[in-house]
Amino acid sequence: MRDYLSDSCVDLVIVRPSLVYGPGCPGNLRNLLSAVDLCLPFPFRLIDNSRSFLSLDNLVSAVQFLAFDKRVSGHSFVLSDQEHISTPDLLRLIASVRNRKLILLPFPLKLFKLFLRMPFLGRKLHQLTSSLIVDSSKLRVQFGWSQPFDQLSSIKSAFKRHK
């Protein structure tokens, strides 16, 4: 794509967001939300991971910044909130915001690792419980963008119950 656009007047900026959350989020986050609402137990109490996420509001802010700053032309950016959160802490926060009881079971890690080897279930469990931290500092450090919304407030806003 860069080669194709190199002789044009189009500025190319590549944006690679981490997992985006916000009101009405789809996919795995929607499934987690449904499971929390049903008060289903989660075998994640012993999981010690750290994940990068990106609030929809911070994504919009970053894209607006990128759209109007000519210095970013030709650059690629990985985007995420500055803060990281573990899966158990994310579940606790969602349950708290939604006034739901959360059941986190202390599933033995050795047994848990066996489940990670299962064809379909293993992939889903791995996505939920592995650590995945991205370095999103380039836009902040090199170009001066500031994340306008903190992760705690954004998660609370994104997952609160709507009547």
NORNOR-V688628 format. One record per residue. RES is the residue in three letters. NEAR is the number of other ideal C-beta (glycine too) atoms within 10 Angstrom. Layout:
res=RES near=NEAR
res=RES near=NEAR
//
This chain:
res=MET near=8
res=ARG near=9
res=ASP near=6
res=TYR near=9
res=LEU near=12
res=SER near=10
res=ASP near=7
res=SER near=8
res=CYS near=5
res=VAL near=10
res=ASP near=13
res=LEU near=15
res=VAL near=14
res=ILE near=13
res=VAL near=15
res=ARG near=11
res=PRO near=19
res=SER near=19
res=LEU near=16
res=VAL near=18
res=TYR near=24
res=GLY near=18
res=PRO near=10
res=GLY near=10
res=CYS near=16
res=PRO near=8
res=GLY near=10
res=ASN near=12
res=LEU near=19
res=ARG near=12
res=ASN near=12
res=LEU near=19
res=LEU near=20
res=SER near=10
res=ALA near=15
res=VAL near=24
res=ASP near=13
res=LEU near=8
res=CYS near=11
res=LEU near=12
res=PRO near=12
res=PHE near=20
res=PRO near=17
res=PHE near=22
res=ARG near=14
res=LEU near=14
res=ILE near=22
res=ASP near=11
res=ASN near=18
res=SER near=14
res=ARG near=21
res=SER near=22
res=PHE near=23
res=LEU near=23
res=SER near=24
res=LEU near=18
res=ASP near=16
res=ASN near=27
res=LEU near=19
res=VAL near=13
res=SER near=17
res=ALA near=22
res=VAL near=15
res=GLN near=11
res=PHE near=17
res=LEU near=21
res=ALA near=10
res=PHE near=8
res=ASP near=15
res=LYS near=6
res=ARG near=10
res=VAL near=22
res=SER near=11
res=GLY near=12
res=HIS near=17
res=SER near=12
res=PHE near=21
res=VAL near=17
res=LEU near=23
res=SER near=27
res=ASP near=22
res=GLN near=13
res=GLU near=15
res=HIS near=18
res=ILE near=19
res=SER near=16
res=THR near=21
res=PRO near=18
res=ASP near=15
res=LEU near=22
res=LEU near=24
res=ARG near=15
res=LEU near=18
res=ILE near=23
res=ALA near=20
res=SER near=13
res=VAL near=16
res=ARG near=14
res=ASN near=8
res=ARG near=18
res=LYS near=7
res=LEU near=19
res=ILE near=14
res=LEU near=17
res=LEU near=10
res=PRO near=10
res=PHE near=16
res=PRO near=10
res=LEU near=11
res=LYS near=7
res=LEU near=9
res=PHE near=15
res=LYS near=11
res=LEU near=10
res=PHE near=15
res=LEU near=14
res=ARG near=10
res=MET near=11
res=PRO near=6
res=PHE near=7
res=LEU near=11
res=GLY near=14
res=ARG near=11
res=LYS near=14
res=LEU near=19
res=HIS near=13
res=GLN near=14
res=LEU near=18
res=THR near=22
res=SER near=13
res=SER near=13
res=LEU near=15
res=ILE near=12
res=VAL near=17
res=ASP near=8
res=SER near=23
res=SER near=11
res=LYS near=15
res=LEU near=21
res=ARG near=14
res=VAL near=9
res=GLN near=12
res=PHE near=14
res=GLY near=10
res=TRP near=21
res=SER near=10
res=GLN near=21
res=PRO near=13
res=PHE near=16
res=ASP near=14
res=GLN near=22
res=LEU near=12
res=SER near=11
res=SER near=22
res=ILE near=23
res=LYS near=14
res=SER near=16
res=ALA near=21
res=PHE near=23
res=LYS near=12
res=ARG near=9
res=HIS near=6
res=LYS near=2
//
